Amino acid sequence: MANTAQARKRARQAVKQNAHNSSQRSTLRTAIKAVRKAIEAGDKVAAKLVFQSSISTIDSIADKKIIHKNKAARHKSRLSAALKALA
């Protein structure tokens, strides 16, 4: 356990930040799953709409450095390829 006041404060902040980041990662996974589900359903119009909103989510989470920008790019690329393959 932390001994100094500043170390105790950092420990408290770390718990709070971890909870926030975990929530953001969950949002990311949900957005990706929504696109995959729309693609599997075969509805190209709905899939495109969900894809656009998920791109926004992925970018915002990458901007906050919760995931690496290359990981965000990889997710977007793979979702885009799956959407194009639907045609």
N, C-alpha and C positions, 0 to 999 in steps of 0.2 A: 504494500500500500504506500501511497505517496506520503512523504514526511513533511515537506514544506507547504506553505499556504499556496504558492503558485502552482506547485505540482498537483495539489488537490483540485485546484480550479481547472487546470488543464485536463485532468481526469474527468471532471464533470462535463466540461465542454466536449470532450471526445465522445462521451456517451450520447449526448444530444446530437452531435454532428453525425455519428454513426447511424442513429435512428432516422435522421433526415435523408442521408444518402441511401439507406436501405429502401426507404419509401420511393425515392426517385428511380432506383434500379427496378423496383417492382413495376412502376409506371412504364418504364422502357420495355420490359418483358411483355406487359399486357398489350402495348401498342404493336409490338412485333407479332404477337399471337393473333391480334385482330386482323392484321393484313393477311397472314397465312390462312386464317379461317375463311376470309372473303375470297381468296384465290382458290382454295379448295372447293368452295361453293360454286365456282365457275362464273360468278357474276362480275364481269369486267368493269362495268361502270361503278358499282359499289366498291370494288377492290381499289380502283383508282382514287376514289374519294377518301377511303380509309388510309391508303398509302400516303396521300398528301398530308393528312393530319399527323400520321406517325412520323413522317420525315421531320416535321416541325418539332415534335417531341424528342426525337433522337438528337437533332442538332442542339436543342436547348440543354439537354443533359450532357452532351459533349462539351458545350461551351462552359458549363459549370465544372468541368474536369472530373465528373463522377465516373465517366468512362473515357478512354483515350479517343482522340479524334480519328485515328485510323480504324479503331473498332467500330465507331459510328459509320464511317465511310463503307466499311465492309458490310455492315448490316443493310445500309441503304442500297448498296450495289446488288446484293443477293436478292433483296426484296424486289428491286427493279427488274432484275433478270427473270425472276419467277413471274412477275406481272407481264413481261413481254412474251414469255413462253405460253401464257394463257391464250394469246391470240392465235 
